[in-house]
Amino acid sequence: MSWRAGTVRKLAEAVSPGLPRRAMFAAVAADDGGYAVRISDDCPLDGRFEVGSVTKTMTGTVLAALVEEGTVTLGDRIGCWLDAGRNSGITLGQLATHTSGLPRLAPSHVTGHPDPYAYLTPEVAERELRLVPVKPHGEDWEYSNFGFQVLGLALERAAGASLCELLERHVFTPLGMTCSGVAGQGGGSQVQGRAQGRGVTRWTHHLYGAGGVEASAEDMARYMSACLTPPGSPCGRAIRQAQRAHYRIDPMRSAGLGWAIGPPGYLGHDGGTSGFRAMLGLRPAARRAAAVFVSDCRARGLPVAVRRALDEA
């Protein structure tokens, strides 16, 4: 049995026993020989899971693609497109590496609200930027969901296209991800998100850069294969650039464009939404990638399961 075939079986065995009732799951693994997918019996083949902050790796790829096209540079300041007041000097590269000085969440964010991002329109985001106290840019790493929401908005303004269109153009179409999208765009069927078995309503997004993507397990397998072995295409070159270390956080960790790099030899991202959990990891030197997606936000153990899969002898 190939590593990838054995891995999806073991991931399913590791995750499924502890899942909340009625939760669906998808286990995905890729190596040099291709990819394998395993989904729960009740999950439709084209079922779209919300991938949460794994979206940031795709937003980073869009940024890298626009840099290669000459539309933007990593050093461009957001004040070129956004009314950000004293924070106009933040650069696109700083947003993508979490070194912008922006807080984890927008100032008016209400933790625990059932639809916490519904208020955050482009106009509100610009107002929030003007309210945020100015902190040094490019000096310290501080994870910022708000920063990636702003990044997606800045890329829309710079390219003259919605982030939905930019993701389609630079990620989904080149990789054949036909059951992926944001805001209901793209093919496939929506999987019901849950919290401890109870159905929940999807969050409303106006700014998708931090966590708005939904994708089927098969599409994520294609994405993971491309991330493991980027093709010699514009999309592949953008993926390589996004995965490169652009900021050194400490001896064990670095920041790519949307990618969390480290401990040494590993990169990836996790994600969570109102009704989903996700974990995606790569071990490039071993030519392995593994991921788990679950349709319940209370699912536990995903990072451990993925790390063990990547380390399997």
C-alpha positions as a Markdown table, in Angstrom:
| # | Residue | x | y | z |
|---|---|---|---|---|
| 1 | Met | 0.0 | 0.0 | 0.0 |
| 2 | Ser | 1.3 | 3.5 | -0.9 |
| 3 | Trp | 2.0 | 6.0 | 1.8 |
| 4 | Arg | -0.9 | 8.2 | 0.6 |
| 5 | Ala | -3.4 | 5.4 | 0.6 |
| 6 | Gly | -2.3 | 4.2 | 4.1 |
| 7 | Thr | -2.3 | 7.8 | 5.4 |
| 8 | Val | -5.9 | 8.6 | 4.5 |
| 9 | Arg | -7.0 | 5.4 | 6.1 |
| 10 | Lys | -5.0 | 6.2 | 9.3 |
| 11 | Leu | -6.2 | 9.8 | 9.4 |
| 12 | Ala | -9.8 | 8.6 | 9.1 |
| 13 | Glu | -9.2 | 6.1 | 11.9 |
| 14 | Ala | -7.6 | 8.7 | 14.1 |
| 15 | Val | -10.2 | 11.5 | 13.6 |
| 16 | Ser | -13.5 | 9.7 | 13.1 |
| 17 | Pro | -14.0 | 8.0 | 16.5 |
| 18 | Gly | -14.0 | 11.3 | 18.4 |
| 19 | Leu | -16.1 | 13.3 | 16.0 |
| 20 | Pro | -19.3 | 15.0 | 17.3 |
| 21 | Arg | -22.4 | 13.2 | 16.0 |
| 22 | Arg | -23.4 | 13.9 | 12.4 |
| 23 | Ala | -20.1 | 15.4 | 11.5 |
| 24 | Met | -18.6 | 14.7 | 8.1 |
| 25 | Phe | -14.9 | 14.4 | 7.4 |
| 26 | Ala | -12.5 | 14.3 | 4.6 |
| 27 | Ala | -8.9 | 13.0 | 4.8 |
| 28 | Val | -6.4 | 13.9 | 2.0 |
| 29 | Ala | -2.8 | 12.9 | 1.4 |
| 30 | Ala | -0.4 | 13.6 | -1.5 |
| 31 | Asp | 3.1 | 12.5 | -2.4 |
| 32 | Asp | 5.2 | 12.2 | -5.5 |
| 33 | Gly | 2.9 | 9.4 | -6.9 |
| 34 | Gly | -0.3 | 11.4 | -6.7 |
| 35 | Tyr | -3.0 | 11.9 | -4.1 |
| 36 | Ala | -5.6 | 9.9 | -2.2 |
| 37 | Val | -8.9 | 11.0 | -0.7 |
| 38 | Arg | -11.2 | 9.4 | 1.9 |
| 39 | Ile | -14.5 | 10.9 | 3.0 |
| 40 | Ser | -17.1 | 9.8 | 5.5 |
| 41 | Asp | -19.9 | 7.6 | 4.1 |
| 42 | Asp | -22.5 | 10.4 | 4.3 |
| 43 | Cys | -20.3 | 13.1 | 2.6 |
| 44 | Pro | -21.1 | 13.9 | -1.0 |
| 45 | Leu | -18.2 | 13.5 | -3.4 |
| 46 | Asp | -18.5 | 17.2 | -4.4 |
| 47 | Gly | -19.2 | 18.4 | -0.8 |
| 48 | Arg | -17.6 | 21.7 | 0.0 |
| 49 | Phe | -15.9 | 22.1 | 3.4 |
| 50 | Glu | -15.1 | 25.6 | 4.7 |
| 51 | Val | -11.3 | 25.6 | 5.1 |
| 52 | Gly | -11.1 | 28.7 | 7.3 |
| 53 | Ser | -7.7 | 30.2 | 7.6 |
| 54 | Val | -6.2 | 27.8 | 5.1 |
| 55 | Thr | -7.6 | 30.4 | 2.8 |
| 56 | Lys | -4.7 | 32.6 | 3.8 |
| 57 | Thr | -2.3 | 30.4 | 1.8 |
| 58 | Met | -4.4 | 31.0 | -1.3 |
| 59 | Thr | -4.6 | 34.7 | -0.7 |
| 60 | Gly | -0.8 | 34.7 | -0.4 |
| 61 | Thr | -0.6 | 32.9 | -3.7 |
| 62 | Val | -2.8 | 35.5 | -5.4 |
| 63 | Leu | -0.5 | 38.2 | -4.0 |
| 64 | Ala | 2.5 | 36.4 | -5.4 |
| 65 | Ala | 0.8 | 36.0 | -8.8 |
| 66 | Leu | 0.0 | 39.8 | -8.9 |
| 67 | Val | 3.6 | 40.5 | -8.0 |
| 68 | Glu | 4.8 | 38.4 | -10.9 |
| 69 | Glu | 2.4 | 40.1 | -13.2 |
| 70 | Gly | 3.7 | 43.5 | -12.2 |
| 71 | Thr | 0.4 | 44.6 | -10.8 |
| 72 | Val | 1.8 | 45.2 | -7.3 |
| 73 | Thr | 5.0 | 44.7 | -5.3 |
| 74 | Leu | 5.4 | 43.4 | -1.8 |
| 75 | Gly | 6.6 | 46.9 | -0.8 |
| 76 | Asp | 3.5 | 48.7 | -2.0 |
| 77 | Arg | 1.8 | 50.6 | 0.7 |
| 78 | Ile | -1.9 | 50.1 | 1.3 |
| 79 | Gly | -2.5 | 53.8 | 1.2 |
| 80 | Cys | -2.2 | 53.5 | -2.6 |
| 81 | Trp | -5.7 | 52.0 | -2.5 |
| 82 | Leu | -7.2 | 52.3 | 1.0 |
| 83 | Asp | -8.1 | 55.3 | 3.1 |
| 84 | Ala | -6.1 | 54.0 | 6.1 |
| 85 | Gly | -5.1 | 57.2 | 7.8 |
| 86 | Arg | -1.9 | 56.8 | 9.8 |
| 87 | Asn | -1.8 | 53.2 | 8.9 |
| 88 | Ser | -1.4 | 53.9 | 5.2 |
| 89 | Gly | 2.3 | 53.0 | 5.3 |
| 90 | Ile | 1.6 | 49.3 | 6.0 |
| 91 | Thr | 2.8 | 47.3 | 3.0 |
| 92 | Leu | 1.3 | 44.3 | 1.2 |
| 93 | Gly | 4.2 | 42.1 | 2.3 |
| 94 | Gln | 3.7 | 43.1 | 5.9 |
| 95 | Leu | 0.1 | 42.2 | 5.8 |
| 96 | Ala | 0.9 | 38.8 | 4.2 |
| 97 | Thr | 3.6 | 38.0 | 6.9 |
| 98 | His | 1.6 | 39.2 | 9.9 |
| 99 | Thr | 4.1 | 42.0 | 10.6 |
| 100 | Ser | 1.8 | 44.9 | 9.9 |
| 101 | Gly | 1.2 | 45.8 | 13.5 |
| 102 | Leu | -2.5 | 45.3 | 13.1 |
| 103 | Pro | -4.4 | 43.5 | 15.8 |
| 104 | Arg | -5.6 | 39.9 | 15.5 |
| 105 | Leu | -9.2 | 41.2 | 15.0 |
| 106 | Ala | -10.7 | 44.5 | 13.9 |
| 107 | Pro | -11.3 | 46.9 | 16.8 |
| 108 | Ser | -15.1 | 46.6 | 16.6 |
| 109 | His | -15.1 | 42.8 | 16.4 |
| 110 | Val | -17.4 | 41.3 | 19.0 |
| 111 | Thr | -16.1 | 37.9 | 20.2 |
| 112 | Gly | -18.9 | 35.3 | 20.5 |
| 113 | His | -21.2 | 37.1 | 18.1 |
| 114 | Pro | -23.1 | 34.5 | 16.0 |
| 115 | Asp | -22.1 | 36.3 | 12.8 |
| 116 | Pro | -19.0 | 38.2 | 13.8 |
| 117 | Tyr | -17.8 | 39.4 | 10.4 |
| 118 | Ala | -21.2 | 40.6 | 8.9 |
| 119 | Tyr | -20.5 | 44.2 | 9.9 |
| 120 | Leu | -17.0 | 44.3 | 8.3 |
| 121 | Thr | -17.7 | 45.8 | 4.9 |
| 122 | Pro | -14.9 | 47.5 | 2.9 |
| 123 | Glu | -16.0 | 50.9 | 4.2 |
| 124 | Val | -16.0 | 49.7 | 7.8 |
| 125 | Ala | -12.6 | 48.1 | 7.3 |
| 126 | Glu | -11.1 | 51.4 | 6.2 |
| 127 | Arg | -12.7 | 53.2 | 9.1 |
| 128 | Glu | -11.3 | 50.6 | 11.5 |
| 129 | Leu | -7.8 | 51.1 | 9.9 |
| 130 | Arg | -8.0 | 54.8 | 10.7 |
| 131 | Leu | -9.0 | 53.9 | 14.3 |
| 132 | Val | -6.3 | 51.3 | 15.0 |
| 133 | Pro | -3.3 | 52.8 | 17.0 |
| 134 | Val | -0.2 | 52.9 | 14.8 |
| 135 | Lys | 2.4 | 50.3 | 15.7 |
| 136 | Pro | 5.8 | 49.8 | 14.1 |
| 137 | His | 5.5 | 48.1 | 10.7 |
| 138 | Gly | 7.6 | 45.1 | 9.7 |
| 139 | Glu | 9.3 | 44.7 | 13.1 |
| 140 | Asp | 7.3 | 42.2 | 15.1 |
| 141 | Trp | 5.2 | 39.2 | 14.1 |
| 142 | Glu | 1.6 | 39.2 | 15.4 |
| 143 | Tyr | -1.0 | 37.0 | 13.8 |
| 144 | Ser | -3.7 | 39.2 | 12.3 |
| 145 | Asn | -7.0 | 37.9 | 10.8 |
| 146 | Phe | -7.9 | 41.6 | 10.3 |
| 147 | Gly | -4.6 | 42.1 | 8.4 |
| 148 | Phe | -5.6 | 39.4 | 5.8 |
| 149 | Gln | -9.0 | 40.8 | 5.4 |
| 150 | Val | -7.4 | 44.1 | 4.6 |
| 151 | Leu | -4.9 | 42.4 | 2.3 |
| 152 | Gly | -7.7 | 40.9 | 0.3 |
| 153 | Leu | -9.4 | 44.2 | 0.0 |
| 154 | Ala | -6.2 | 45.9 | -1.1 |
| 155 | Leu | -5.6 | 43.3 | -3.8 |
| 156 | Glu | -9.1 | 43.8 | -5.1 |
| 157 | Arg | -8.6 | 47.5 | -5.4 |
| 158 | Ala | -5.1 | 47.1 | -7.0 |
| 159 | Ala | -6.3 | 44.5 | -9.6 |
| 160 | Gly | -9.7 | 46.0 | -10.3 |
| 161 | Ala | -11.3 | 42.6 | -9.6 |
| 162 | Ser | -13.0 | 40.9 | -6.7 |
| 163 | Leu | -11.0 | 38.4 | -4.6 |
| 164 | Cys | -13.5 | 35.7 | -5.9 |
| 165 | Glu | -12.3 | 36.5 | -9.4 |
| 166 | Leu | -8.7 | 36.6 | -8.4 |
| 167 | Leu | -8.8 | 33.3 | -6.6 |
| 168 | Glu | -10.6 | 31.7 | -9.6 |
| 169 | Arg | -8.0 | 33.2 | -12.1 |
| 170 | His | -4.8 | 32.5 | -10.2 |
| 171 | Val | -5.6 | 29.3 | -8.1 |
| 172 | Phe | -8.9 | 27.5 | -8.8 |
| 173 | Thr | -8.9 | 27.4 | -12.7 |
| 174 | Pro | -5.2 | 26.7 | -13.1 |
| 175 | Leu | -5.4 | 23.7 | -10.7 |
| 176 | Gly | -8.7 | 22.4 | -11.9 |
| 177 | Met | -10.5 | 23.1 | -8.6 |
| 178 | Thr | -14.0 | 23.2 | -10.1 |
| 179 | Cys | -15.8 | 22.6 | -6.7 |
| 180 | Ser | -14.2 | 25.6 | -4.9 |
| 181 | Gly | -15.1 | 29.2 | -4.4 |
| 182 | Val | -16.3 | 31.9 | -2.0 |
| 183 | Ala | -19.8 | 33.3 | -1.4 |
| 184 | Gly | -21.5 | 30.5 | -3.3 |
| 185 | Gln | -19.3 | 30.8 | -6.4 |
| 186 | Gly | -18.1 | 27.7 | -8.1 |
| 187 | Gly | -19.5 | 24.2 | -8.3 |
| 188 | Gly | -20.1 | 21.5 | -5.7 |
| 189 | Ser | -22.6 | 21.2 | -2.9 |
| 190 | Gln | -22.4 | 22.8 | 0.5 |
| 191 | Val | -21.8 | 20.6 | 3.5 |
| 192 | Gln | -23.7 | 21.6 | 6.6 |
| 193 | Gly | -21.5 | 23.0 | 9.3 |
| 194 | Arg | -22.1 | 22.1 | 12.9 |
| 195 | Ala | -21.1 | 22.8 | 16.5 |
| 196 | Gln | -21.2 | 19.7 | 18.7 |
| 197 | Gly | -23.6 | 18.1 | 16.3 |
| 198 | Arg | -26.0 | 21.0 | 16.0 |
| 199 | Gly | -26.4 | 22.8 | 12.7 |
| 200 | Val | -25.0 | 26.3 | 12.6 |
| 201 | Thr | -25.4 | 29.2 | 10.1 |
| 202 | Arg | -22.4 | 30.2 | 8.0 |
| 203 | Trp | -20.7 | 33.4 | 8.9 |
| 204 | Thr | -21.3 | 36.3 | 6.5 |
| 205 | His | -18.1 | 37.6 | 4.8 |
| 206 | His | -17.6 | 40.8 | 2.8 |
| 207 | Leu | -13.8 | 40.4 | 2.9 |
| 208 | Tyr | -12.7 | 36.9 | 2.0 |
| 209 | Gly | -8.9 | 37.0 | 2.3 |
| 210 | Ala | -8.6 | 35.6 | 5.8 |
| 211 | Gly | -11.0 | 32.7 | 5.6 |
| 212 | Gly | -13.7 | 32.7 | 3.0 |
| 213 | Val | -12.9 | 29.7 | 0.8 |
| 214 | Glu | -15.0 | 26.5 | 0.5 |
| 215 | Ala | -13.6 | 23.5 | -1.3 |
| 216 | Ser | -14.3 | 19.8 | -1.9 |
| 217 | Ala | -11.8 | 17.2 | -0.7 |
| 218 | Glu | -10.8 | 16.4 | -4.3 |
| 219 | Asp | -10.1 | 20.0 | -5.0 |
| 220 | Met | -8.0 | 20.3 | -1.9 |
| 221 | Ala | -6.1 | 17.2 | -3.0 |
| 222 | Arg | -5.3 | 19.0 | -6.2 |
| 223 | Tyr | -4.2 | 22.1 | -4.3 |
| 224 | Met | -2.0 | 20.1 | -1.9 |
| 225 | Ser | -0.3 | 18.3 | -4.8 |
| 226 | Ala | 0.5 | 21.6 | -6.5 |
| 227 | Cys | 1.8 | 23.0 | -3.2 |
| 228 | Leu | 4.0 | 19.9 | -2.7 |
| 229 | Thr | 5.3 | 20.0 | -6.3 |
| 230 | Pro | 4.5 | 23.4 | -7.8 |
| 231 | Pro | 4.1 | 23.2 | -11.6 |
| 232 | Gly | 6.3 | 25.2 | -13.9 |
| 233 | Ser | 3.4 | 27.6 | -14.6 |
| 234 | Pro | 2.5 | 31.1 | -13.3 |
| 235 | Cys | 0.4 | 29.5 | -10.6 |
| 236 | Gly | 3.2 | 27.1 | -9.6 |
| 237 | Arg | 5.7 | 30.0 | -9.5 |
| 238 | Ala | 3.3 | 32.0 | -7.3 |
| 239 | Ile | 2.9 | 29.0 | -4.9 |
| 240 | Arg | 6.7 | 28.7 | -4.6 |
| 241 | Gln | 7.0 | 32.4 | -3.8 |
| 242 | Ala | 4.2 | 32.2 | -1.3 |
| 243 | Gln | 5.9 | 29.3 | 0.5 |
| 244 | Arg | 9.3 | 31.0 | 0.7 |
| 245 | Ala | 10.3 | 32.4 | 4.2 |
| 246 | His | 9.8 | 36.1 | 4.0 |
| 247 | Tyr | 10.1 | 36.9 | 7.7 |
| 248 | Arg | 12.0 | 35.0 | 10.4 |
| 249 | Ile | 9.9 | 34.9 | 13.6 |
| 250 | Asp | 12.4 | 32.9 | 15.7 |
| 251 | Pro | 14.9 | 30.1 | 15.2 |
| 252 | Met | 12.1 | 27.6 | 14.7 |
| 253 | Arg | 9.5 | 29.5 | 12.7 |
| 254 | Ser | 9.2 | 31.8 | 9.7 |
| 255 | Ala | 6.3 | 33.4 | 7.9 |
| 256 | Gly | 5.6 | 32.9 | 4.2 |
| 257 | Leu | 2.9 | 34.8 | 2.3 |
| 258 | Gly | 0.0 | 33.3 | 4.2 |
| 259 | Trp | 2.0 | 30.1 | 5.1 |
| 260 | Ala | 3.1 | 29.2 | 8.6 |
| 261 | Ile | 6.6 | 27.7 | 8.2 |
| 262 | Gly | 8.2 | 25.6 | 11.0 |
| 263 | Pro | 9.3 | 23.8 | 12.9 |
| 264 | Pro | 12.1 | 23.3 | 10.4 |
| 265 | Gly | 11.0 | 21.0 | 7.6 |
| 266 | Tyr | 7.2 | 21.6 | 7.9 |
| 267 | Leu | 4.8 | 24.2 | 6.7 |
| 268 | Gly | 1.0 | 24.5 | 6.6 |
| 269 | His | -2.0 | 26.2 | 8.2 |
| 270 | Asp | -5.0 | 25.3 | 10.3 |
| 271 | Gly | -8.5 | 26.8 | 10.0 |
| 272 | Gly | -11.8 | 27.1 | 11.9 |
| 273 | Thr | -15.2 | 28.7 | 11.1 |
| 274 | Ser | -18.7 | 28.7 | 12.7 |
| 275 | Gly | -19.1 | 25.0 | 11.8 |
| 276 | Phe | -15.8 | 23.6 | 10.4 |
| 277 | Arg | -12.3 | 22.7 | 11.4 |
| 278 | Ala | -9.3 | 22.1 | 9.0 |
| 279 | Met | -5.7 | 21.3 | 9.2 |
| 280 | Leu | -3.3 | 21.1 | 6.2 |
| 281 | Gly | 0.4 | 20.3 | 6.5 |
| 282 | Leu | 3.4 | 19.7 | 4.2 |
| 283 | Arg | 6.7 | 18.1 | 4.7 |
| 284 | Pro | 8.5 | 19.0 | 1.5 |
| 285 | Ala | 11.8 | 17.1 | 2.0 |
| 286 | Ala | 9.8 | 13.9 | 2.5 |
| 287 | Arg | 7.6 | 14.7 | -0.5 |
| 288 | Arg | 4.4 | 14.4 | 1.7 |
| 289 | Ala | 1.3 | 16.5 | 2.3 |
| 290 | Ala | -1.7 | 15.6 | 4.5 |
| 291 | Ala | -4.9 | 17.3 | 5.6 |
| 292 | Val | -8.1 | 16.7 | 7.5 |
| 293 | Phe | -11.4 | 18.7 | 7.1 |
| 294 | Val | -14.3 | 18.2 | 9.5 |
| 295 | Ser | -17.8 | 19.7 | 9.4 |
| 296 | Asp | -18.0 | 20.5 | 13.1 |
| 297 | Cys | -16.1 | 23.4 | 14.8 |
| 298 | Arg | -15.7 | 21.3 | 18.0 |
| 299 | Ala | -13.6 | 18.6 | 16.3 |
| 300 | Arg | -10.3 | 18.1 | 18.1 |
| 301 | Gly | -7.0 | 16.4 | 17.4 |
| 302 | Leu | -6.6 | 17.4 | 13.7 |
| 303 | Pro | -3.1 | 19.0 | 14.0 |
| 304 | Val | -1.7 | 16.0 | 15.9 |
| 305 | Ala | -3.2 | 13.5 | 13.4 |
| 306 | Val | -1.7 | 15.4 | 10.4 |
| 307 | Arg | 1.7 | 15.8 | 12.1 |
| 308 | Arg | 1.8 | 12.1 | 12.9 |
| 309 | Ala | 0.9 | 11.2 | 9.3 |
| 310 | Leu | 3.7 | 13.4 | 7.9 |
| 311 | Asp | 6.2 | 11.7 | 10.2 |
| 312 | Glu | 5.0 | 8.2 | 9.5 |
| 313 | Ala | 7.9 | 5.9 | 8.6 |
